[in-house]
Amino acid sequence: MIELKSVTYHYPNQTLPALRSASLSVSAGEFLLVVGPSGSGKSTLLRCLNGLVPHFHGGTLRGEVSVAGRDPVAFGPRGMSDVVGFVFQDPEAQFVTQRVEDELAFAMENHNLSQITMRKRVEEVLDQLSIAHLRQRRVDTLSGGERQRVAIGSVLTLHPSLLVLDEPTSQLDPQAAEEVLTTLQKLNEDLGLTIVISEHRLERVAQYADKVCYLPGRGQPLIVGDPRQVLAEAALAPPVVRLGRALDWQPLPLTIKDGRPFATDLLRSIDQEHPITVKSGLPKDRDSSGRPEALSPPVIIADGVWYRYNGTEALRGVSLEVQRGELVALMGRNGSGKSTLLKNMVGLLRPQRGKIRILDHDMREASLTEVTRRVGFVPQNPGRLLFNETLAEELAFTCRAHQMPTTDTGPLLDRLKLTGLARAYPRDLSAGERQRAALAAILVARPELLLLDEPTRGLDYVNKEQLTALLNDLRAGGVTVVMATHDVELVAGCADRVVILGEGQLVVDGPVREVMTESMIFASQINKLLRDDRFLTVEDVLGGLGD
């Protein structure tokens, strides 16, 4: 199905190649998982399969690419569209109509298929993806998981031989992500559809893959093979694999189910040989709930906040307090109100009922300029913050806007692994690099309160660990952090407290260990494996063993 031979590709005006001598072979009907560090060339590799590279992005490509017997360089994206179905990281980027049924028919109309054929295929796709109930819905009213399935359906109507997906679960809550991946598994097994998927959250998808393609980056050759073999050596691995490697479990577990036989013996060993109490990992000024001791008024007070979009209640009477130096994770399904609450906190939206006080500002009256001098906000789409010619200019602009001296930004860029990108054009960066660049553009102003909306979108495990360490340092320095996220592993590594929203209402508010252990969905992979509130991360387990 796919054959790449010594493929080297340079983006325009770039001296270093995004891909260097990449060779890959994928058989028909295989499920290939593409993994690697942020910026290692995963998206570039995927775009080679339908001709977006080089036709859309320009640059220079050398080597041979063959997909279903066609050369994507010769055929171009349109000529490959009936063979390769491509689903982007952001499904909204490929929607062109307002109604679900029209979106499913759009590609077929462009290929001039008959009305009878189009109607038949639309019905088939609606049934295959279990989205028949959405056919008359507007796409802008769908949840994240529904949008992702409609995007998949819009390319399936052309009956492609290959389905390519670029981080399809990066914006989805755990339940919606599971629905999308189950759909892909069904398409692979029931229809024999070849699937190539790029993903950072390997704990979600590793168990579905027949083969893993690991891109180490820095021009090193691809590593392709059985998932256990590749993940046993790769620098990036999901938590249960990391734990299995550390404890030399054989065979190496890829899933919770694989790890169950080892879990009972592990807990017995810890309790008998290394008895420990619950590890909070929190500073001394925190009480038993994990919250900072209330020595001063709360930084955030939300009292009965309501907000409505066009007749839809996004927030319904939310009340919440956050203390200085606390790190609070907002979790919940797509559409539960997390982003709306953050926007009300920073002043981009104003409460329609109830009130919010942020650092002594009444958000019904405070000007956005006043608030943003002390509050930093990184939105879900980091590109909205990046508009200068270089990353260095982005940071200098923030300093000028806050009437601050332009300080040495080297340590901050180094901490975020952006040192070599100070002169890069921000919109040319990879998704993960843009996320870190936006964070740098906010942190350079040294905010007292940091609001983050999906901060790990596009980040690999290494960068996620670095972000976790950075957030813990900020918290220790007195910075208050509130983040909306679906990333349970990030929450396990740094949050004091979890607030779960549902349909605009506050459903759960409690210490991270308690909330995760009592949840089947919003729990880390290690916590699901051991079901013990002492252990949320691999580091918790190794610490319990005295390592």
Summary of the structure (lengths in Angstrom):
residues: 547
radius of gyration: 23.8
end to end distance: 46.2
largest distance: 71.2
contacts: 1859
relative contact order: 0.10
helix: 41%
strand: 21%
